[in-house]
Every structure is written in C-alpha cells, then in structure tokens.
Amino acid sequence: IYSTDTKLLLEAITGVKYPAANEFKMKAAGGAVRRNAHLVRTFAPQIERVLRSIQNDLSGQTERAFYDATAPFAMTEPKLLYQTADTLEFTGKYLDDMALEVDYQKRLMRWMITFLAIQIAIAFVEMLYDPPGAAIRVATAQQ
C-alpha cells in the first residue's frame, strides 16, 4: 500500500501499526548476505591452505608475526572466518524470516480491512430490516 492515508486508515481500524519495512528489499538483502556467507566459507579453506604451506617455512620474525596474526582467522581457534560465515548465514536467514513476517502482517491487515468492510455492508443492509440487530452487528464489527 503506497498511500499514507490508506496506511493511517488501516492503523486506525485495526489498531496495528502498518509495517514500514519493505519485504522485497529485506529478502534481497538476506540473499546477498547469504551469498557473502558462502564466499567467506569458500575463502576460509584457501587461507587455511596458504597458512599451512608457510607454517613450516617461517624463518624470520616478520614471517612469524604474520602467521601469528592471521592464524586465528582460519587455522587456530577461534577460526574467525568460519564464525563470520556462520553469523552471515544466520543473519541472511533472519532477514528472510523477517521479510516473511512483514509480508504476513501486511496481508493480514488487508484481509482484516476487507472483512470489516463486508461486515459493515451486511450491517447496513440489515439496518433496513432490523435496526437493533444492525446496531449490534456494527458494534461487534468494530471490536
């Protein structure tokens, strides 16, 4: 729904704030984050292989310092690249789940307003034949 007035009407009638998030952008961001997780996950073993290949050939202080600084990323605990990939994967799934929730809430609000309009139309027709019953239906429909 693109109209601000329509959003305000939905919020007033349903009592629920209309989501400002764009579920399509959230889904796209989730996919991008998961793709980056895959890249990091495929990159980490390559770094590990490079570090293993230079591990036995460390002769100088600079080489040892380089190894000590980079080893925690792929070889020694905490294996930061693998943890980063897991975090990115989780974040991507979370964004996908939130996109689904936003879509669900928007659809639910549209259905709520549709059924409320139907109830009010039925109450209006009923008002012509049974005014007390119509007043009860209108009161029930607005709760």
DSSP file (Angstrom, degrees, kcal/mol; ACC not computed):
  #  RESIDUE AA STRUCTURE BP1 BP2  ACC     N-H-->O    O-->H-N    N-H-->O    O-->H-N    TCO  KAPPA ALPHA  PHI   PSI    X-CA   Y-CA   Z-CA
    1    1 A I              0   0    0      0, 0.0     6,-0.0     0, 0.0   105,-0.0   0.000 360.0 360.0 360.0 124.6    0.0    0.0    0.0
    2    2 A Y        +     0   0    0      4,-0.0     2,-0.4     5,-0.0     3,-0.0   0.686 360.0  93.8 -99.2 -21.3    1.6    3.2   -1.1
    3    3 A S     >  -     0   0    0      1,-0.2     4,-1.8     2,-0.0     5,-0.1  -0.591  61.0-152.6 -79.0 129.4   -0.9    5.8    0.1
    4    4 A T  H  > S+     0   0    0     -2,-0.4     4,-2.5     1,-0.2     5,-0.2   0.872  97.6  55.0 -66.1 -37.3   -0.1    7.2    3.5
    5    5 A D  H  > S+     0   0    0      2,-0.2     4,-2.4     1,-0.2    -1,-0.2   0.898 106.8  50.1 -63.9 -40.3   -3.8    7.9    4.1
    6    6 A T  H  > S+     0   0    0      2,-0.2     4,-2.6     1,-0.2    -1,-0.2   0.907 110.5  50.0 -65.3 -40.8   -4.6    4.3    3.5
    7    7 A K  H  X S+     0   0    0     -4,-1.8     4,-2.6     1,-0.2    -2,-0.2   0.922 111.0  49.0 -62.1 -43.8   -2.0    3.1    5.9
    8    8 A L  H  X S+     0   0    0     -4,-2.5     4,-2.4     2,-0.2    -2,-0.2   0.894 110.4  51.2 -63.7 -39.1   -3.3    5.5    8.5
    9    9 A L  H  X S+     0   0    0     -4,-2.4     4,-2.6     2,-0.2     5,-0.3   0.937 110.7  48.4 -62.1 -46.7   -6.8    4.2    8.0
   10   10 A L  H  X S+     0   0    0     -4,-2.6     4,-2.9     1,-0.2     6,-0.4   0.915 112.4  48.8 -59.8 -43.0   -5.6    0.6    8.3
   11   11 A E  H  X S+     0   0    0     -4,-2.6     4,-1.9     1,-0.2    -1,-0.2   0.898 112.6  48.1 -64.0 -40.0   -3.8    1.5   11.5
   12   12 A A  H  < S+     0   0    0     -4,-2.4    -2,-0.2    -5,-0.2    -1,-0.2   0.901 118.1  39.7 -67.9 -40.4   -6.8    3.3   13.0
   13   13 A I  H  < S+     0   0    0     -4,-2.6    -2,-0.2    -5,-0.2    -3,-0.2   0.919 125.5  33.5 -77.4 -43.9   -9.2    0.5   12.2
   14   14 A T  H  < S-     0   0    0     -4,-2.9    -3,-0.2    -5,-0.3    -2,-0.2   0.743  93.7-134.2 -86.6 -23.0   -7.0   -2.5   13.0
   15   15 A G  S  < S+     0   0    0     -4,-1.9     2,-0.4    -5,-0.4    -4,-0.1   0.606  70.1 113.4  78.8  10.2   -5.1   -0.9   15.9
   16   16 A V  S    S-     0   0    0     -6,-0.4    -1,-0.3    -5,-0.1     2,-0.2  -0.953  72.5-116.4-118.9 134.3   -1.9   -2.4   14.4
   17   17 A K        -     0   0    0     -2,-0.4    -9,-0.1    -3,-0.1     3,-0.0  -0.499  32.2-118.8 -69.4 131.8    0.9   -0.2   13.0
   18   18 A Y        -     0   0    0     -2,-0.2    -1,-0.1   -11,-0.2    88,-0.0  -0.551  37.0-104.8 -71.3 130.1    1.4   -0.8    9.3
   19   19 A P        -     0   0    0      0, 0.0    -1,-0.1     0, 0.0    -3,-0.0  -0.307  24.7-162.2 -61.4 133.1    5.0   -2.2    8.8
   20   20 A A        +     0   0    0      2,-0.1     2,-0.1    -3,-0.0    -2,-0.0   0.629  61.2 102.0 -86.6 -15.4    7.4    0.4    7.3
   21   21 A A  S    S-     0   0    0      1,-0.1     2,-0.7     2,-0.0     3,-0.1  -0.382  72.7-130.5 -72.3 146.5    9.8   -2.3    6.2
   22   22 A N     >  -     0   0    0      1,-0.1     4,-2.2    -2,-0.1     3,-0.2  -0.876  12.9-159.7 -98.1 111.7    9.9   -3.4    2.6
   23   23 A E  H  > S+     0   0    0     -2,-0.7     4,-2.3     1,-0.2    -1,-0.1   0.800  89.5  55.9 -64.6 -29.1    9.8   -7.2    2.5
   24   24 A F  H  > S+     0   0    0      2,-0.2     4,-2.2     1,-0.2    -1,-0.2   0.902 109.4  45.4 -70.5 -40.2   11.2   -7.3   -1.0
   25   25 A K  H  > S+     0   0    0     -3,-0.2     4,-2.6     2,-0.2    -2,-0.2   0.879 112.6  51.9 -68.6 -37.2   14.3   -5.4    0.0
   26   26 A M  H  X S+     0   0    0     -4,-2.2     4,-2.5     2,-0.2    -2,-0.2   0.917 110.2  48.3 -64.0 -42.3   14.7   -7.5    3.1
   27   27 A K  H  X S+     0   0    0     -4,-2.3     4,-2.1     2,-0.2    -2,-0.2   0.911 112.7  48.5 -63.9 -42.3   14.5  -10.7    1.1
   28   28 A A  H  X S+     0   0    0     -4,-2.2     4,-2.3     2,-0.2    -2,-0.2   0.904 111.8  49.2 -64.7 -41.2   17.1   -9.3   -1.4
   29   29 A A  H  X S+     0   0    0     -4,-2.6     4,-2.5     1,-0.2    -2,-0.2   0.898 109.3  52.6 -65.2 -39.4   19.4   -8.3    1.5
   30   30 A G  H  X S+     0   0    0     -4,-2.5     4,-2.3     1,-0.2    -2,-0.2   0.906 109.8  48.4 -61.9 -41.6   19.0  -11.7    3.1
   31   31 A G  H  X S+     0   0    0     -4,-2.1     4,-2.2     2,-0.2    -2,-0.2   0.901 111.6  49.6 -64.7 -40.8   20.0  -13.3   -0.2
   32   32 A A  H  X S+     0   0    0     -4,-2.3     4,-2.1     2,-0.2    -2,-0.2   0.906 110.9  49.2 -65.2 -41.3   23.0  -11.0   -0.6
   33   33 A V  H  X S+     0   0    0     -4,-2.5     4,-2.1     1,-0.2    -2,-0.2   0.908 111.2  49.5 -65.6 -41.3   24.2  -11.7    3.0
   34   34 A R  H  X S+     0   0    0     -4,-2.3     4,-2.1     2,-0.2    -1,-0.2   0.877 109.1  52.5 -65.8 -36.4   23.9  -15.5    2.5
   35   35 A R  H  X S+     0   0    0     -4,-2.2     4,-2.1     1,-0.2    -1,-0.2   0.909 109.3  49.5 -63.5 -40.7   25.9  -15.2   -0.8
   36   36 A N  H  X S+     0   0    0     -4,-2.1     4,-2.6     2,-0.2    -2,-0.2   0.871 107.4  54.8 -65.4 -35.7   28.6  -13.4    1.1
   37   37 A A  H  X S+     0   0    0     -4,-2.1     4,-2.5     1,-0.2    -1,-0.2   0.912 107.7  49.9 -61.6 -41.4   28.5  -16.1    3.8
   38   38 A H  H  X S+     0   0    0     -4,-2.1     4,-2.1     2,-0.2    -2,-0.2   0.906 109.9  50.7 -63.9 -41.2   29.1  -18.7    1.0
   39   39 A L  H  X S+     0   0    0     -4,-2.1     4,-1.9     2,-0.2    -2,-0.2   0.927 112.1  46.2 -62.0 -45.1   32.0  -16.6   -0.3
   40   40 A V  H  X S+     0   0    0     -4,-2.6     4,-2.2     1,-0.2    -2,-0.2   0.905 111.2  53.1 -64.1 -40.4   33.6  -16.4    3.1
   41   41 A R  H  < S+     0   0    0     -4,-2.5    -1,-0.2     1,-0.2    -2,-0.2   0.860 113.5  42.3 -64.7 -35.3   33.0  -20.1    3.7
   42   42 A T  H  X S+     0   0    0     -4,-2.1     4,-0.6     1,-0.2    -1,-0.2   0.766 114.0  52.8 -80.7 -24.9   34.8  -21.0    0.4
   43   43 A F  H  X S+     0   0    0     -4,-1.9     4,-1.9    -5,-0.2     3,-0.3   0.842  97.0  66.9 -76.4 -34.9   37.6  -18.4    1.1
   44   44 A A  H  X S+     0   0    0     -4,-2.2     4,-2.4     1,-0.2    -1,-0.2   0.892  97.9  49.7 -59.5 -46.6   38.4  -19.7    4.6
   45   45 A P  H  > S+     0   0    0      0, 0.0     4,-2.4     0, 0.0    -1,-0.2   0.850 108.9  54.2 -63.6 -30.9   39.9  -23.1    3.5
   46   46 A Q  H  X S+     0   0    0     -4,-0.6     4,-2.1    -3,-0.3    -2,-0.2   0.918 109.4  46.8 -67.3 -41.7   42.0  -21.4    0.9
   47   47 A I  H  X S+     0   0    0     -4,-1.9     4,-2.6     1,-0.2     5,-0.2   0.907 111.0  53.3 -62.9 -41.2   43.5  -19.1    3.6
   48   48 A E  H  X S+     0   0    0     -4,-2.4     4,-2.5     1,-0.2    -2,-0.2   0.913 107.9  49.9 -61.6 -42.7   44.0  -22.2    5.8
   49   49 A R  H  X S+     0   0    0     -4,-2.4     4,-2.2     2,-0.2    -1,-0.2   0.909 110.8  49.7 -62.3 -42.2   45.9  -24.0    3.0
   50   50 A V  H  X S+     0   0    0     -4,-2.1     4,-1.6     1,-0.2    -2,-0.2   0.927 111.9  48.0 -62.0 -44.4   48.2  -20.9    2.5
   51   51 A L  H  X S+     0   0    0     -4,-2.6     4,-1.1     1,-0.2    -2,-0.2   0.893 111.3  50.3 -65.6 -38.8   48.9  -20.7    6.2
   52   52 A R  H  X S+     0   0    0     -4,-2.5     4,-0.6     1,-0.2     3,-0.2   0.885 108.3  53.7 -65.1 -37.2   49.6  -24.4    6.4
   53   53 A S  H  < S+     0   0    0     -4,-2.2    -1,-0.2     1,-0.2    -2,-0.2   0.837 116.2  37.2 -69.5 -30.4   52.0  -24.2    3.5
   54   54 A I  H >< S+     0   0    0     -4,-1.6     3,-0.7     1,-0.2    -1,-0.2   0.547  94.0  89.5 -95.5  -6.0   54.0  -21.4    5.1
   55   55 A Q  H >< S+     0   0    0     -4,-1.1     3,-0.6     1,-0.2    -1,-0.2   0.876  93.2  39.5 -59.7 -40.6   53.8  -22.7    8.6
   56   56 A N  T 3< S+     0   0    0     -4,-0.6    -1,-0.2     1,-0.2    -2,-0.1   0.585 110.6  60.3 -86.6 -10.2   57.0  -24.8    8.3
   57   57 A D  T <   +     0   0    0     -3,-0.7     2,-0.7    -4,-0.1    -1,-0.2   0.115  67.4 130.8-105.6  21.9   58.9  -22.3    6.4
   58   58 A L    <   +     0   0    0     -3,-0.6     3,-0.0     1,-0.2    -3,-0.0  -0.647  15.9 151.3 -79.7 114.9   58.9  -19.4    8.9
   59   59 A S        +     0   0    0     -2,-0.7     2,-0.2     0, 0.0    -1,-0.2   0.717  51.0  54.4-114.6 -30.4   62.4  -18.2    9.3
   60   60 A G  S  > S-     0   0    0      1,-0.1     4,-2.0     0, 0.0     5,-0.2  -0.584  80.2-115.1-108.2 168.8   62.2  -14.5   10.3
   61   61 A Q  H  > S+     0   0    0     -2,-0.2     4,-2.3     1,-0.2     5,-0.1   0.859 115.7  53.4 -67.1 -36.2   60.4  -12.6   13.0
   62   62 A T  H  > S+     0   0    0      2,-0.2     4,-2.4     1,-0.2    -1,-0.2   0.906 108.7  48.9 -66.8 -41.9   58.2  -10.8   10.4
   63   63 A E  H  > S+     0   0    0      2,-0.2     4,-2.4     1,-0.2    -2,-0.2   0.911 112.2  48.6 -63.8 -41.7   57.0  -14.1    8.9
   64   64 A R  H  X S+     0   0    0     -4,-2.0     4,-2.8     2,-0.2    -2,-0.2   0.897 111.1  50.3 -65.4 -40.1   56.2  -15.5   12.4
   65   65 A A  H  X S+     0   0    0     -4,-2.3     4,-2.0     2,-0.2    -2,-0.2   0.898 110.3  50.2 -64.8 -40.5   54.3  -12.3   13.3
   66   66 A F  H  X S+     0   0    0     -4,-2.4     4,-2.0     2,-0.2     5,-0.2   0.938 112.8  46.4 -61.3 -46.7   52.3  -12.5   10.1
   67   67 A Y  H  X S+     0   0    0     -4,-2.4     4,-2.5     1,-0.2    -2,-0.2   0.928 112.2  50.0 -62.3 -45.5   51.5  -16.1   10.8
   68   68 A D  H  < S+     0   0    0     -4,-2.8    -1,-0.2     1,-0.2    -2,-0.2   0.851 112.9  47.7 -62.7 -33.8   50.5  -15.4   14.4
   69   69 A A  H  < S+     0   0    0     -4,-2.0    -1,-0.2    -5,-0.2    -2,-0.2   0.828 120.4  35.4 -76.7 -31.7   48.3  -12.5   13.3
   70   70 A T  H >X S+     0   0    0     -4,-2.0     3,-1.5    -5,-0.2     4,-0.6   0.683  96.3  80.5 -98.5 -19.3   46.5  -14.4   10.5
   71   71 A A  H >X>S+     0   0    0     -4,-2.5     4,-2.4     1,-0.3     5,-1.7   0.870  84.9  61.1 -58.5 -40.2   46.2  -18.0   12.0
   72   72 A P  H 345S+     0   0    0      0, 0.0     8,-2.5     0, 0.0     7,-0.3   0.704  96.5  64.0 -62.6 -15.2   43.2  -17.2   14.2
   73   73 A F  H <45S-     0   0    0     -3,-1.5     8,-2.5     6,-0.3     9,-0.5   0.822 129.7  -8.8 -76.6 -29.6   41.2  -16.4   11.1
   74   74 A A  H <<5S+     0   0    0     -3,-1.2    -3,-0.1    -4,-0.6   -26,-0.1   0.614 133.3  36.7-139.8 -27.6   41.4  -19.9    9.6
   75   75 A M  T  <5S+     0   0    0     -4,-2.4     2,-0.2    -5,-0.3    -4,-0.1   0.896 105.8  41.1-103.9 -51.5   43.6  -22.3   11.4
   76   76 A T  S > <S-     0   0    0     -5,-1.7     3,-2.4     1,-0.1     4,-0.2  -0.587  98.2 -48.3-100.6 162.6   43.6  -21.8   15.2
   77   77 A E  T 3  S+     0   0    0      1,-0.3    -1,-0.1    -2,-0.2    -4,-0.1  -0.405 120.5  34.1 -63.2 139.3   40.7  -21.1   17.4
   78   78 A P  T 3  S-     0   0    0      0, 0.0    -1,-0.3     0, 0.0     5,-0.2  -0.939  79.8-156.8 -94.4  10.3   38.5  -19.1   17.2
   79   79 A K    X>  -     0   0    0     -3,-2.4     4,-1.9    -7,-0.3     3,-0.6   0.969  12.2-167.2  47.9  67.2   38.7  -19.6   13.4
   80   80 A L  H 3> S+     0   0    0     -8,-2.5     4,-2.6     1,-0.2    -7,-0.2   0.795  76.6  57.8 -60.3 -35.5   37.1  -16.2   12.8
   81   81 A L  H 3> S+     0   0    0     -8,-2.5     4,-2.3     2,-0.2    -1,-0.2   0.909 108.4  46.8 -65.4 -39.7   36.4  -16.7    9.1
   82   82 A Y  H <> S+     0   0    0     -3,-0.6     4,-2.2    -9,-0.5    -2,-0.2   0.903 113.3  48.7 -67.7 -40.0   34.2  -19.7    9.8
   83   83 A Q  H  X S+     0   0    0     -4,-1.9     4,-2.5    -5,-0.2    -2,-0.2   0.889 110.4  51.9 -65.7 -37.8   32.4  -17.9   12.6
   84   84 A T  H  X S+     0   0    0     -4,-2.6     4,-2.8     2,-0.2     5,-0.2   0.922 108.8  50.1 -63.3 -43.5   31.9  -15.0   10.3
   85   85 A A  H  X S+     0   0    0     -4,-2.3     4,-2.4     1,-0.2    -2,-0.2   0.912 111.4  48.7 -61.4 -42.4   30.4  -17.2    7.7
   86   86 A D  H  X S+     0   0    0     -4,-2.2     4,-2.5     2,-0.2    -1,-0.2   0.915 112.3  48.6 -63.6 -42.2   28.1  -18.8   10.3
   87   87 A T  H  X S+     0   0    0     -4,-2.5     4,-2.6     2,-0.2    -2,-0.2   0.911 112.0  48.3 -64.6 -42.7   27.0  -15.4   11.5
   88   88 A L  H  X S+     0   0    0     -4,-2.8     4,-2.6     2,-0.2    -1,-0.2   0.903 111.2  50.8 -64.4 -40.6   26.3  -14.1    8.0
   89   89 A E  H  X S+     0   0    0     -4,-2.4     4,-2.3    -5,-0.2    -2,-0.2   0.934 112.0  47.0 -61.6 -45.9   24.3  -17.3    7.2
   90   90 A F  H  X S+     0   0    0     -4,-2.5     4,-2.5     1,-0.2    -2,-0.2   0.912 112.1  50.5 -61.8 -42.9   22.2  -16.8   10.3
   91   91 A T  H  X S+     0   0    0     -4,-2.6     4,-2.5     2,-0.2    -2,-0.2   0.899 109.5  50.9 -63.7 -41.3   21.7  -13.1    9.5
   92   92 A G  H  X S+     0   0    0     -4,-2.6     4,-2.0     2,-0.2    -1,-0.2   0.914 111.9  46.6 -62.3 -43.5   20.6  -13.9    6.0
   93   93 A K  H  X S+     0   0    0     -4,-2.3     4,-2.6     2,-0.2    -2,-0.2   0.893 111.1  53.1 -65.1 -39.1   18.1  -16.5    7.3
   94   94 A Y  H  X S+     0   0    0     -4,-2.5     4,-2.7     2,-0.2    -2,-0.2   0.922 108.2  49.5 -62.5 -44.0   16.9  -14.0    9.9
   95   95 A L  H  X S+     0   0    0     -4,-2.5     4,-2.3     2,-0.2    -1,-0.2   0.898 110.9  50.5 -62.7 -39.5   16.3  -11.3    7.2
   96   96 A D  H  X S+     0   0    0     -4,-2.0     4,-2.0     2,-0.2    -2,-0.2   0.923 111.4  48.2 -62.4 -43.6   14.3  -13.9    5.1
   97   97 A D  H  X S+     0   0    0     -4,-2.6     4,-2.1     1,-0.2    -2,-0.2   0.904 111.9  49.0 -64.2 -41.1   12.2  -14.8    8.1
   98   98 A M  H  X S+     0   0    0     -4,-2.7     4,-2.6     2,-0.2    -1,-0.2   0.871 107.8  54.5 -67.5 -35.9   11.5  -11.2    8.9
   99   99 A A  H  X S+     0   0    0     -4,-2.3     4,-2.4     1,-0.2    -1,-0.2   0.904 108.8  49.2 -62.2 -40.2   10.6  -10.5    5.3
  100  100 A L  H  X S+     0   0    0     -4,-2.0     4,-2.5     2,-0.2    -2,-0.2   0.899 110.8  49.9 -65.1 -40.8    8.1  -13.3    5.6
  101  101 A E  H  X S+     0   0    0     -4,-2.1     4,-2.6     2,-0.2    -2,-0.2   0.908 111.1  48.6 -64.1 -42.0    6.7  -11.8    8.8
  102  102 A V  H  X S+     0   0    0     -4,-2.6     4,-2.4     2,-0.2    -2,-0.2   0.927 112.6  48.2 -64.1 -44.4    6.3   -8.4    7.3
  103  103 A D  H  X S+     0   0    0     -4,-2.4     4,-2.5     1,-0.2     5,-0.2   0.918 112.0  50.1 -60.9 -43.8    4.6   -9.8    4.3
  104  104 A Y  H  X S+     0   0    0     -4,-2.5     4,-2.8     1,-0.2    -2,-0.2   0.921 110.7  48.8 -61.3 -44.7    2.3  -11.8    6.5
  105  105 A Q  H  X S+     0   0    0     -4,-2.6     4,-2.3     1,-0.2    -1,-0.2   0.906 111.6  49.1 -65.1 -40.2    1.4   -8.8    8.6
  106  106 A K  H  X S+     0   0    0     -4,-2.4     4,-1.9     2,-0.2    -1,-0.2   0.926 113.6  46.2 -64.7 -43.4    0.6   -6.7    5.6
  107  107 A R  H  X S+     0   0    0     -4,-2.5     4,-2.4     1,-0.2    -2,-0.2   0.914 111.2  52.8 -63.8 -41.8   -1.6   -9.4    4.1
  108  108 A L  H  X S+     0   0    0     -4,-2.8     4,-2.5     1,-0.2    -1,-0.2   0.908 108.2  50.1 -60.8 -42.4   -3.3   -9.9    7.4
  109  109 A M  H  X S+     0   0    0     -4,-2.3     4,-2.2     2,-0.2    -1,-0.2   0.892 109.7  51.2 -65.1 -38.3   -4.1   -6.2    7.7
  110  110 A R  H  X S+     0   0    0     -4,-1.9     4,-2.0     1,-0.2    -1,-0.2   0.915 111.8  46.9 -64.2 -41.7   -5.6   -6.1    4.2
  111  111 A W  H  X S+     0   0    0     -4,-2.4     4,-2.8     2,-0.2     5,-0.3   0.896 109.6  54.6 -66.8 -38.2   -7.8   -9.1    4.9
  112  112 A M  H  X S+     0   0    0     -4,-2.5     4,-2.2     1,-0.2    -2,-0.2   0.933 110.4  44.9 -60.2 -45.5   -8.9   -7.5    8.2
  113  113 A I  H  X S+     0   0    0     -4,-2.2     4,-2.2     2,-0.2    -1,-0.2   0.873 112.4  53.0 -68.2 -35.3  -10.0   -4.4    6.4
  114  114 A T  H  X S+     0   0    0     -4,-2.0     4,-2.0     2,-0.2    -2,-0.2   0.947 112.5  43.0 -63.9 -48.5  -11.7   -6.4    3.7
  115  115 A F  H  X S+     0   0    0     -4,-2.8     4,-2.5     1,-0.2    -2,-0.2   0.848 112.0  54.5 -69.0 -32.2  -13.7   -8.5    6.2
  116  116 A L  H  X S+     0   0    0     -4,-2.2     4,-2.4    -5,-0.3    -1,-0.2   0.918 108.2  49.3 -64.9 -41.5  -14.5   -5.4    8.2
  117  117 A A  H  X S+     0   0    0     -4,-2.2     4,-2.3     2,-0.2    -2,-0.2   0.896 111.0  50.4 -63.1 -39.7  -15.9   -3.7    5.1
  118  118 A I  H  X S+     0   0    0     -4,-2.0     4,-2.5     2,-0.2    -2,-0.2   0.925 110.5  49.4 -64.2 -43.8  -18.0   -6.8    4.4
  119  119 A Q  H  X S+     0   0    0     -4,-2.5     4,-2.3     1,-0.2    -2,-0.2   0.896 111.6  48.6 -62.6 -40.0  -19.4   -6.8    8.0
  120  120 A I  H  X S+     0   0    0     -4,-2.4     4,-2.2     2,-0.2    -1,-0.2   0.896 110.7  50.8 -68.1 -38.6  -20.3   -3.1    7.8
  121  121 A A  H  X S+     0   0    0     -4,-2.3     4,-2.2     2,-0.2    -2,-0.2   0.916 111.1  48.2 -63.8 -42.6  -22.0   -3.6    4.4
  122  122 A I  H  X S+     0   0    0     -4,-2.5     4,-2.8     1,-0.2    -2,-0.2   0.912 111.3  50.9 -63.2 -41.1  -24.0   -6.5    5.9
  123  123 A A  H  X S+     0   0    0     -4,-2.3     4,-1.9     2,-0.2    -2,-0.2   0.876 108.2  52.7 -64.2 -36.9  -24.9   -4.4    8.9
  124  124 A F  H  X S+     0   0    0     -4,-2.2     4,-0.8     2,-0.2    -1,-0.2   0.932 112.5  43.5 -64.5 -45.4  -26.0   -1.6    6.6
  125  125 A V  H >X S+     0   0    0     -4,-2.2     3,-0.9     1,-0.2     4,-0.6   0.915 113.9  51.3 -65.3 -41.4  -28.4   -3.9    4.7
  126  126 A E  H >X S+     0   0    0     -4,-2.8     4,-3.6     1,-0.2     3,-1.0   0.818  98.7  67.0 -64.7 -29.8  -29.6   -5.4    7.9
  127  127 A M  H 3< S+     0   0    0     -4,-1.9    -1,-0.2     1,-0.3    -2,-0.2   0.819  93.9  59.1 -61.0 -30.7  -30.3   -1.9    9.3
  128  128 A L  H << S+     0   0    0     -3,-0.9    -1,-0.3    -4,-0.8    -2,-0.2   0.814 120.8  24.6 -67.2 -28.8  -33.0   -1.6    6.7
  129  129 A Y  H << S+     0   0    0     -3,-1.0    -2,-0.2    -4,-0.6    -1,-0.2   0.724 137.7  19.4-108.7 -28.8  -34.8   -4.6    8.1
  130  130 A D     X  -     0   0    0     -4,-3.6     4,-2.3    -5,-0.1     5,-0.2  -0.632  60.1-179.6-146.5  80.8  -33.7   -4.9   11.7
  131  131 A P  H  > S+     0   0    0      0, 0.0     4,-2.1     0, 0.0     5,-0.2   0.863  84.0  49.4 -56.0 -41.8  -32.2   -1.7   13.2
  132  132 A P  H  > S+     0   0    0      0, 0.0     4,-1.8     0, 0.0     5,-0.1   0.923 113.0  47.5 -64.8 -40.1  -31.5   -3.1   16.7
  133  133 A G  H  > S+     0   0    0      1,-0.2     4,-2.1     2,-0.2     5,-0.1   0.865 110.7  52.7 -65.7 -35.5  -29.7   -6.2   15.2
  134  134 A A  H  X S+     0   0    0     -4,-2.3     4,-2.7    -8,-0.3    -1,-0.2   0.895 106.2  52.8 -66.6 -40.2  -27.8   -3.9   12.8
  135  135 A A  H  X S+     0   0    0     -4,-2.1     4,-2.1     1,-0.2    -1,-0.2   0.892 109.8  48.8 -63.6 -38.1  -26.6   -1.8   15.7
  136  136 A I  H  X S+     0   0    0     -4,-1.8     4,-2.3     2,-0.2    -1,-0.2   0.913 111.4  49.6 -66.1 -42.2  -25.3   -4.9   17.5
  137  137 A R  H  X S+     0   0    0     -4,-2.1     4,-2.8     2,-0.2    -2,-0.2   0.913 111.0  49.1 -64.2 -42.5  -23.5   -6.1   14.3
  138  138 A V  H  X S+     0   0    0     -4,-2.7     4,-1.5     2,-0.2    -1,-0.2   0.923 111.7  49.1 -62.8 -43.6  -21.8   -2.7   13.8
  139  139 A A  H  < S+     0   0    0     -4,-2.1     4,-0.3     1,-0.2    -1,-0.2   0.895 114.2  46.4 -62.1 -40.6  -20.7   -2.7   17.5
  140  140 A T  H >< S+     0   0    0     -4,-2.3     3,-1.1     1,-0.2    -2,-0.2   0.888 109.5  53.8 -68.6 -39.7  -19.4   -6.2   17.1
  141  141 A A  H 3< S+     0   0    0     -4,-2.8    -1,-0.2     1,-0.2    -2,-0.2   0.798 105.9  53.2 -66.8 -28.6  -17.6   -5.5   13.8
  142  142 A Q  T 3<        0   0    0     -4,-1.5    -1,-0.2     1,-0.2    -2,-0.2   0.466 360.0 360.0 -88.7  -0.3  -15.7   -2.5   15.3
  143  143 A Q    <         0   0    0     -3,-1.1    -1,-0.2    -4,-0.3    -2,-0.1   0.460 360.0 360.0 -86.4 360.0  -14.3   -4.5   18.2
